[in-house]
């Protein structure tokens, strides 16, 4: 593992994005985490995530995802893996994985035939493993393109409800922007998290429910969030993107908490695009009960 500052390189970015990221956003995020005694470390080896999972195996909120498991992804290389970790006094207390995926014929097809989840589904997948992907965008738009997928997020219990995970998450997404060339960013967020945080805090562009992944007796429902590369560049290359008191999207943290109190999610404001085919999330979120 190496310090984030050693992994971060904006030499391929054009101005003014290069200056905003290198002089404002990234230093502000690193300083905010450092003030809490946290550093961000980077690895390009999925085996580091396996070791992290072993250390935190007793945490029921730790999610094990086959796309981030080297046993299921033996073909993964340093060119398509970014693992970010929160270090607190020599202990790893948070993790996030990004994978660069080629989605052909489409992301939806790759999920349903399990080829995105396992390098060789016929020998690696269990007899009861399955995936259902209903969002049209997964079939019609995410096809024959490179996508940066965010997954495997976790933070130790005593660092939840702090800036820790949000800071690491923003730095990881910035690293994917500056290191890789891709067309779309993808996240699968479990429903309870997605309806609270998907747009305002995490700044996703499009959202749609309808993804179900099962492994043995366990199954999880997800919302699929998709963002275009240029949209995320605009979101993360704003000077205020280093301010962890605000969500990276259009909603402030206070507005998010107010929305949760009202037990509904407010209508998203520009520049979030709810064009035809991407309005299901509004209906879902407006009626969702937030615990």
N, C-alpha and C positions, 0 to 999 in steps of 0.2 A: 504494500500500500504506500501511496505517496500523498503528500499534502495537496489540497485542492489547488493552491497557487501554482504548483508545479505541473498540474494537469491542464490548467486553464490556458488557452491560447486563442487570441482574437485576431491573429495575423491575416486570416482569410476573410474577415468581416470588413465591409465597407463603412466609411464614415456616413453619418455621425454615430452609427451603432457601435463601432469599435471603441470610440472614446467614452461613450455613455456607459458601456459595460465595464471597461477596464478601469475607468477613473471614478465612477460613481456607484453603479449598482453592485458589482461584485465586492469591492472594498467595504461598502456599507453592510452587506449581508455577513461577510466574514467577521467584521468588527462587532456586529450585534450578537453573533453566536459566541465570539470570544469573550464578550462581557458576561456571558452565562457560563464560562468555563468550558466551552465546546469548540472543537475543531472538526473540520470536514476532511475525511480521507477518501482517496479514490483508488479503486482497483479495476483491472480489466479481466479478472479471472473469476468465473462463477464459483469456483471452489471456495472463495472467500465468503460467499453468501452461505454456503453449506456450513462453514465453520461458525458463522454468526448464528445461524438457525440452531446449531447444536448448543451454543452457549445459552440461548433464550428458549430452549425447548419447552420449559415449564409454563411459558406465557400462553394462555389460551387465545390471545388475540394475534399471535404470530401466524401469518398466513404462508403456507408453503405452496409455491406455484411452480408447475413443471417447466414453464418457459424460463425460469430462473434456476433450474436444478441441473447441474452438470451431468447427472446420471441420465437425464432425459434429453439433454442437449449436448451430446459429446462433440458435435461439430462447431460449437460456439468458439469464437476466437476473440483476441483482444481488439479486433477491428469492429466487432459488433456487440460488445459488452461494456457497460459502464456500471460499476457498483459504487455507490456513495455510502459512507458511514459517518455517524456522529461519534466522536471520541471525547470522553470525559475523564480526564486524569488517567489515561491508559486503558479505560474500559470502553468497549463499543456499546453504545446505548441506542443507536438508531440505524436503520438501513433503508436503502432504496435501490432498485435495479432498473436499468434501461437496456432494452435490446433493440438493435437495428434489424428489422425483419423485411424480407422481400415477400410481398403478399401476392401470390399468383396461384390459381386464377383470381382469388379474392380473399380478403380477411375472413369473411363469413364462411367460405368454403374450407379454408384452412382450419377454422375452429371446429366445424361440424365433422370433418373427416379426421380430426385430432392431429393433423400433420403439423400444426403450429405448436401444439402442446407436447408432442413427442417426436423425436427425430425419426423413429420407426414405430408408428402406432401398433403395427401388427405384433411386435415382440415386447413393446414397453407398456402399452396401455392395458389396464385391467379389463376384465370381461364386462364390468358394470360401468366403465367410464363412458361418458357421453357429453356432448355439447350441443346446445340449440342457440342459434343466432338469428333473431328476427329483424333487427334494424336494417332497413333498405340500404342505408349508407355503407354498411359492411360489405354488401354485394355489388352495388352500383358504382361506388366511388373508390373504395379501397381495393382496387384491383390492378394488378401488374404495376405496383408502385412500392417504393421503399417507405416504411413507416417506423417511427421511433415509438416504442411501446414502454410505458412506465408501469412497473409492477413491484410486488414484494416489499411494499412499504411497511415499516414497523418502527416504533419508538418505545423505549422502556417506560413502564407505568409512571415512574416519578418524573418523567419529562413530558408527559402528556399535558395538554392545556397550557403549553408554553410555546415560545417561538421556535423551539428546537426543530420539530419536523418540518414546519413551513420554510424555515431558513434552508435546511438541507434540500428540500424539494425544489426550491427556486434555483439553487446553485446547480443541482443535477440537471434540470431542464436547460439551463443556460449552457452547460457543458455539452449537452446533446445538440443544441443549436449551433455551437461553434465548431464542434468536432466532426459531425456527420452531415451528409447530404441526404435529405429525405423530403417527402412531399407532405405527409400528415403525421401528427402526433396522436397516439391512441392511449386511452386509459380505460380500464374496466374497474369501476368502483362499486362496491357492494351497496345495495339500495339505501341502507341506513346512513351511510356516509355520504353517498352521492347527493341525496336530496337536501342535505345541509350545506355541503361545501363545494359542489362541482363547479358552479359558475363563478360565484363571487370570490371565494378564497383561492380556488385553483385556476380560475381564468379560462376554463374550457370554452370552446366556441359553439359546437353542436353537441346535442345529447339526445339519447333515445333509450328507453327501457327495452327489455326483451332478450337478454342474454342469460342463459342458464347453463351452468357447468356442474357436472356430477362426477364424483369419484367414490366408488363403493356406495356406502349408505349416506354419504354427505353430498349435499348439493347447495349451490350458492347462486343467488340471483344478482345480476349486475346491470348497471346502466353503462352503455358504451358512450364514451366521450371522445370526440374527434376534433382536432384543430388543424387548420392549415398552417404551413410553415410561416408564411408571411404574416399571418395574424399573430402567431406567438412571438415573432420577432418584434412586432409593434408593441405587444403587451410587456415583454421583458426588457425592451430597450427604451423604456421610459425612465427618467431620472428617479421617479418615486417608486420604482420596482424594488428598490432596496429598503423600503420602509415596511417593516414587518408588522406595523400596527394596522396596516390596510391589507385587504384581500388583493390579490394580483389582478382580479377582474374589476368590474365596475362597482361592486358593493363593498362598503366598509365592513369591518368586523362588527361594529355596533349595529349596522343595518341587518347583518346576518343574524345576530342574536335577537333583534327585534322580530325578525321574520320567524324565528324558531318559537318565540313566545306566542306569536299569532297562530302557530301551527300551520303555516302555509309559507310557500316560497314566493317572494315578490317577482313580478314580471321583470325579466332581464331587460336592461337598457342597451342601447348602442354602445360598442360595436358588435355585440353578440347577435348572431344571425339566426333568426327563426324562420327561414324561408320555407317554402312548401316542402313537405317531407320531413321536416325537423321540428314539428310543433308538438309531438307527443310528449316530450319531456315537460312542457309547460302544463299540460293537462294533468300529467302524473304528479308533478311536484306540487301543483296547487291543491290537490286533493290528499296528498300524502300527510299522514299524521307523524309529526316529529316528536320523538320521546323527550 
